[in-house]
Amino acid sequence: MSSDEKDGLHSRRKQREAMHRALASTVVEQLVASGCEPGQLIDFASEVLRCIMDGGFADGRDRPPDRGQADPEIQPVEFRLASAPGGVPRIRGPRITLRPMHPADGALLERWSADEDIRRTFSREHLNRVLGLLSEAMDLRRDLPFLISDEHGRGVGMICLFDVDPDVRQAEMTKLLGDRAARGKGYAAEAVKVTLAYAFDELKLQRVYLRTAGFNFQNIRLNEKVGFRFEGILRRSHVLAGNVVDVALMSILSHEFFRLYSLKRADDV
């Protein structure tokens, strides 16, 4: 391993340690605020360790691949662009299709938002923001909401690039997999990769960031596996399901994306 590779690995480990420390601190603060006493906190920590041991992770067995600490093999991201009304293309991946959202999709978003799991983990602020875009004349140079459809053409989720800034060359991403039956099948990860390919290759952005409110560790882990890096914790900065919670801030830069993935455009496939 070269010196640069060692330095990169050390830096990623430091970032991971900082994220774990910040998240652990946040969990403890939330438990204390809910009335947990020191003895109960220790019991909770012991229960976490027991779950780790029972899950077979203690010695590294069955652990999901860690993109952040390994030297992953370059993976292809296949996507195709097709023209659509309004100038925003329809984007196709191997299994999913992203098409520009329109006002009629608002009812679908509202139905998804009634799901209790989504209400606990997805920001109503982001949902209202997308609904606002659909009810107004969208500035497609600034905000790009897409509906995620599976291989059968069924709408299963939403992914959006907010505040596309051509000067700083960055945008904020938010995503929602609303259909329960579609979860756990890799649609969210594919939608994120295809959207990032479009953002970095077509829009020429340099940075895409996202915010995760509360303790949605599954979402944080998904973002990490795709290639996002932890930047910090925005303490007590968001209201989620009626509670003021911390927000994890993560981002990915274009050179980091292209170090992990190679692109296969329409004329390449």
Residue pairs with C-beta under 8 A, 6 or more apart in sequence:
1 9
5 71
9 69
12 68
12 69
12 229
13 69
15 68
15 229
15 230
16 68
16 69
16 230
18 230
19 230
19 248
22 232
22 233
22 248
23 215
23 217
23 220
23 233
23 248
26 215
26 233
26 235
26 246
27 215
28 41
30 215
30 245
31 40
31 41
31 44
32 41
36 44
52 58
55 62
56 62
57 63
64 221
64 225
65 72
65 225
66 225
67 224
67 225
67 226
67 227
67 260
68 224
68 229
72 260
74 259
74 260
74 261
74 262
75 260
75 261
75 262
76 261
76 262
76 263
76 264
77 93
77 193
77 194
77 196
77 197
77 261
77 262
77 263
77 264
78 93
78 94
78 264
78 269
79 91
79 92
79 93
79 194
79 197
79 198
79 263
79 264
79 265
79 266
80 91
80 92
80 265
80 266
80 269
81 89
81 90
81 91
81 92
81 198
81 202
81 265
81 266
82 89
82 90
82 91
82 92
83 89
83 90
84 90
84 99
84 100
85 100
86 100
86 138
86 140
87 140
88 100
88 140
88 144
89 198
89 202
90 97
90 98
90 99
90 100
91 97
91 98
91 99
91 146
91 194
91 195
91 198
92 98
92 194
93 190
93 191
93 193
93 194
94 190
95 150
95 151
95 186
95 187
95 190
96 148
96 149
96 150
96 151
96 156
96 187
96 190
96 191
96 194
97 148
97 149
97 153
98 146
98 147
98 148
98 149
98 159
98 191
98 194
98 195
99 146
99 147
99 149
100 140
100 144
100 145
100 146
100 147
101 130
101 133
101 134
101 145
101 146
101 147
101 158
102 134
103 134
103 135
105 134
105 147
105 155
105 158
106 131
106 134
106 135
108 147
108 155
108 178
109 127
109 130
109 131
109 158
109 176
109 178
110 131
111 178
112 118
112 157
112 158
112 176
112 178
112 179
113 119
113 122
113 124
113 127
113 178
115 178
115 180
117 180
118 176
118 178
119 241
120 214
120 240
120 241
121 213
121 214
121 216
121 219
121 240
122 176
123 174
123 211
123 213
123 238
123 240
124 239
124 240
125 238
125 239
126 160
126 174
126 176
127 176
129 162
130 145
130 158
130 160
130 174
133 143
133 145
133 160
134 145
138 145
141 164
141 166
142 163
142 164
143 160
143 161
143 162
143 163
143 164
144 160
144 161
144 164
144 171
145 158
145 159
145 160
146 158
146 159
146 160
146 191
146 195
147 155
147 157
147 158
148 155
148 156
148 157
148 158
148 159
148 177
148 187
148 191
149 155
149 156
150 156
150 182
150 187
154 179
154 182
155 179
156 177
156 178
156 179
156 181
156 182
156 187
157 175
157 176
157 177
157 178
157 179
157 182
157 187
157 188
157 191
158 175
158 176
158 178
159 173
159 174
159 175
159 176
159 191
159 192
159 195
160 173
160 174
160 175
161 171
161 172
161 173
161 195
161 199
161 208
162 171
162 172
162 173
162 174
163 171
163 172
164 171
164 203
164 205
165 171
168 206
168 207
169 204
169 205
169 206
169 207
170 205
170 206
170 207
170 208
170 209
171 199
171 203
171 205
171 207
171 208
171 209
172 208
172 209
172 210
172 211
173 192
173 195
173 196
173 208
173 209
173 210
174 210
174 211
175 188
175 191
175 192
175 210
177 183
177 187
177 188
188 222
189 222
189 225
189 226
192 222
192 223
192 226
193 226
193 261
196 208
196 226
196 227
196 252
196 257
197 257
197 261
197 263
199 205
199 208
200 206
200 208
200 254
200 257
200 258
201 263
201 265
205 254
206 253
206 254
207 251
207 252
207 253
207 254
208 251
208 252
209 231
209 249
209 250
209 251
209 252
210 223
210 228
210 249
210 250
210 251
211 234
211 238
211 247
211 248
211 249
211 250
212 219
212 220
212 223
212 247
212 248
212 250
213 238
213 240
213 245
213 246
213 247
214 238
214 240
214 241
214 243
214 245
214 246
214 247
215 245
220 230
220 248
220 250
223 250
224 230
224 250
226 252
227 252
227 256
227 257
227 260
227 261
228 250
228 251
228 252
229 250
229 251
229 252
229 256
230 248
230 249
230 250
231 249
231 250
231 251
232 249
233 246
233 247
233 248
233 249
234 246
234 247
234 248
234 249
235 246
236 244
236 245
236 246
237 246
237 247
238 244
238 245
238 246
238 247
239 245
